Amino acid sequence: MAEGMNCEDVRDLLFMFLNNELDEELEEVIDHLARCPECRLALREHMKLSGLLYRTMPYVARTCYSAWN
């Protein structure tokens, strides 16, 4: 990505950041997060959502499995 990511660029990459899926963009995302309180807040919200999804996936998987069988 272009040098000097903006908030939109970073927010588009937050789930990938949380899943350790970034390579060349990683340093730019970290630099932006260090400077931007709004994106750090968005990161915290993504972390909450990821935690919620992680905790509910076993229930969702059981429910879907039961419905399909």
C-alpha positions as CSV (number, residue, x, y, z in Angstrom):
1,M,0.0,0.0,0.0
2,A,1.0,3.6,-0.4
3,E,3.2,5.2,2.2
4,G,1.3,6.9,5.0
5,M,-1.8,5.0,5.4
6,N,-5.0,6.9,6.3
7,C,-7.7,5.8,8.8
8,E,-9.8,4.1,6.1
9,D,-6.8,2.0,4.9
10,V,-6.0,0.9,8.4
11,R,-9.6,0.1,9.4
12,D,-9.9,-2.1,6.3
13,L,-7.0,-4.1,7.6
14,L,-7.8,-4.4,11.3
15,F,-9.2,-8.0,11.1
16,M,-6.2,-9.1,9.1
17,F,-3.9,-7.3,11.7
18,L,-5.6,-9.2,14.5
19,N,-5.2,-12.5,12.7
20,N,-1.5,-11.9,12.0
21,E,-2.2,-11.9,8.3
22,L,-0.3,-8.8,7.3
23,D,3.1,-8.7,5.8
24,E,4.2,-5.6,3.9
25,E,1.5,-3.5,5.5
26,L,2.2,-4.5,9.1
27,E,4.7,-1.7,9.9
28,E,2.5,1.0,8.4
29,V,-0.5,-0.2,10.3
30,I,1.4,-0.2,13.6
31,D,2.8,3.2,12.9
32,H,-0.7,4.6,12.2
33,L,-2.1,3.0,15.3
34,A,0.6,4.6,17.4
35,R,-0.5,8.0,16.1
36,C,-4.2,7.7,15.8
37,P,-6.5,7.3,18.9
38,E,-9.6,6.8,16.7
39,C,-8.1,3.8,15.0
40,R,-6.9,2.4,18.3
41,L,-10.5,2.6,19.5
42,A,-11.6,0.8,16.3
43,L,-9.0,-1.8,17.0
44,R,-10.3,-2.3,20.5
45,E,-13.9,-2.7,19.1
46,H,-12.6,-5.3,16.5
47,M,-10.9,-7.1,19.4
48,K,-14.2,-7.3,21.3
49,L,-16.0,-8.5,18.3
50,S,-13.3,-11.1,17.5
51,G,-13.5,-12.4,21.1
52,L,-17.3,-12.6,20.9
53,L,-17.2,-14.5,17.7
54,Y,-14.5,-16.8,19.1
55,R,-16.7,-17.6,22.2
56,T,-19.9,-18.1,20.2
57,M,-18.6,-20.2,17.4
58,P,-18.9,-23.5,19.2
59,Y,-22.6,-22.7,19.8
60,V,-23.1,-21.6,16.2
61,A,-21.3,-24.7,14.9
62,R,-23.5,-27.1,17.0
63,T,-26.7,-25.3,16.0
64,C,-25.8,-25.4,12.3
65,Y,-24.7,-29.0,12.5
66,S,-28.0,-30.0,14.2
67,A,-30.0,-28.1,11.6
68,W,-28.2,-29.8,8.7
69,N,-28.5,-33.4,10.1
